[in-house]
Amino acid sequence: MLQINITQLVAAIQNAPPFAIPEMNTGTAYLFNKVYTRLSSGEDVGLSSLDFDAFDQEDIDVFKDLYYNVFEQNNYQASSIVDTLRKITPVCKRTTYV
């Protein structure tokens, strides 16, 4: 049976460094801000609203690598932690009489 010390878990979460978005060049940052963040929050992105001169093929490739190596990996790790925590069965350590 998996046992978790809630006090230590909360302390570890509070002391964990916040996720920081990696440094990006101007074109990759444009793709991140104008396309990825909008799509990931459920907004529409029209092709006519994009400035195709703001990025090039290399920026697309850099963003693709950034997505697979950073964003997707962090999402997978967070989902794994959540799945593990959901499987924990609470156990009452003391019996309380009312």
Helices and strands as residue ranges (DSSP letters): H 6-15, H 26-31, I 32-36, H 37-40, G 47-49, H 57-66, I 67-71, H 72-86
